[in-house]
Amino acid sequence: MEEERKRFGLTVHPARYDASRFAPSQYFATARKLARDAVADAELVGAMFSPVSHDGTVDLNLAAKIDGCSGVLDCGHNFYAFRSPSRSKLPDGAPSNAQPPRECAVIVFIREADVAVRLLITSQCQDALAPPPRCTLAKIWAAAEARGAPAELAARMTWSPPEGWLVSTRIRSSDPPAVFEQLLPDDC
């Protein structure tokens, strides 16, 4: 099993957080360290968390039931995405409009019992690098409520620089259309 994980660029670490009240905003530095353990120059390019409560926490036990990833190590709706600038470079002689797949991405999946770090081969090696977001998930929830998000629902929050936070009450793609879905700035 360990040999297979290494072959697919996967490392697994024990969870050192309360799975019933995971605080994504406080975990950015740890996620970056884990990504940099895999690839030394990994930089943040995005993140997604679901279902986010109004206090900015995620119940990872509930998330595991929702996302259908039970037993799958590199799966889930709670992750931090990183990109390696050095691994993003085009091969010598490749035209700039050709984007062959490269092992440039690192995803840190947050699960109820562990953290899975996965190197990915992708042609999407141009995502904007950025420092962690300025706003906590609790502040983004408050901003969403001020714009009409129903207080009784949980949200899926996706952060993408420079766009900001996409907040949606549609937790899974198979769910009915969102009651609330807006792009909010990261301007705290």
Secondary structure, DSSP 8 states (H G I E B T S, - for coil): -HHHHHHTTEEEEE--S-GGGB-GGG-HHHHHHHHHHHSTT-EEEEEEEEEE-TTS-B-HHHHHHHHT-TT-TT--S-EEEEE-HHHHS--TT--TT----EEEEEEEEE-SSEEEEEEEEES----------SS-HHHHHHHHHHTT--TTS-EEEEEETTTEEEEES--STTS---S-EEEE----
